[in-house]
Amino acid sequence: MATEVLMPRQGQSVESCIIVGWKVNEGDVVIEGQSLCEVETDKATFEVEATAAGTVLGVFYPDDADVDVLKVIAVIGEPGEDISGLRPETSVEGETSDVESSVKEQLVVESTPSTSNIPLPTKSSGSTGASPRAKKLAAAKGVELDVLAGTGPNGRVIERDVAAAQGATLSPAAKAKAAATGFAAPGMGTGIGGRVLAADLSEVAPQDIAAAVAALDFPGAVNEIPVRGIRKLVAGRMLDSLQNTAQLTMNTSADARTMLDFRAKCKAAAEARGVGGITINDIMLFATVQTLVDFPELNAHWLGDKMVQFEDVHLGMAVDTPRGLMVPVIRFANRLTLKQLSAEAKRLALAAIEGTIEPDDLSGGTFTVTNLGAMGIETFTPVLNAPEVGILGVCNVQLKPVMGKGGETQFVPHIGLSFTFNHCAADGAPAAKFLVALRQNLAAFDVLLVK
């Protein structure tokens, strides 16, 4: 009897995975436990193993497909077995399965000439809506379904129709110019989200411009790297964050003498005390958490129609890994001592770097800290990890001239702070007060420990 291979659920917070690549083909003989494919979430990479020995009778999704968890992605059995009943179900309206439409639409898009100079079609009166895949792609790309003509059954809009129209949304001025001049709209404009502006319309066809660029002589080797997996997901989320939140960054610095002295004492302490591994980053995380407790409006999520404030701080910390940026979350960070927080931060960072971290450890943060100080960065603009309201960037330590009580100038080490917040959820004054409080807590870090 044929055995289904399901897309595994990688943690409670993961709803879908991307198939990075298949290691087997239809017709291959496999043994139980053999790796069939590699799948990736925005958090980690995993292998899907064969759940039985036999012949691979069906591979239902192509590479790079984004597949919901617990869906059948392959079937293993005996040659000649009927697996038609195991394929993803067809819709009641007679559309092909999600798998088949994904494969077919991918082939059509790859084999069809560029549609960048084709104006957006108008939806006919006989259209019968849009497929789920088309709706999902349209929502992600900002394409209006009601202006598209469907090429699916009964005029239904399918994913291919949305793909052909991606980025071709025209501004009112561009629509007027196109109507007056007859200029074709390019597939992607220079406006926000690829919106076509009036300035993008020209009598020179987009394919002619592309040909001119292609004819240029670029000396030396060129390495083309497909954008996929976690890089593609992170890029999409960063772009979405910037487009859908009113981000504002404030920069300041805090007197770092006390925290540097404390760090030196920890390093010099007896090994039995277990504090030698406490770092400047651990101190920053602890001070941030203790400060956030007094600013619930920043320890929050902005959901558009409402804001959710959290009593506890679930602190995300950005970690640079071989696979790209990851943000493990320290649960209930406000309830941990400095020593406990330091140990948990190191455990999560190591798991993220080694690729063994659990998906649920990479979601559910209420505030994020990203530290580029070790790289010598003096100031930067962190991007919000939406729907979080705030993210703190930690910069390097520099000597700054400070006027003493007697009028003399001293050079005091200061640590740079760059705080980005969503101005939709919080005003400038609360954000500035948070930075002031954080500066005070860092300057008197030894006192903060006895709170």
Summary of the structure (lengths in Angstrom):
residues: 451
radius of gyration: 27.0
end to end distance: 64.4
largest distance: 92.5
contacts: 1374
relative contact order: 0.10
helix: 35%
strand: 23%
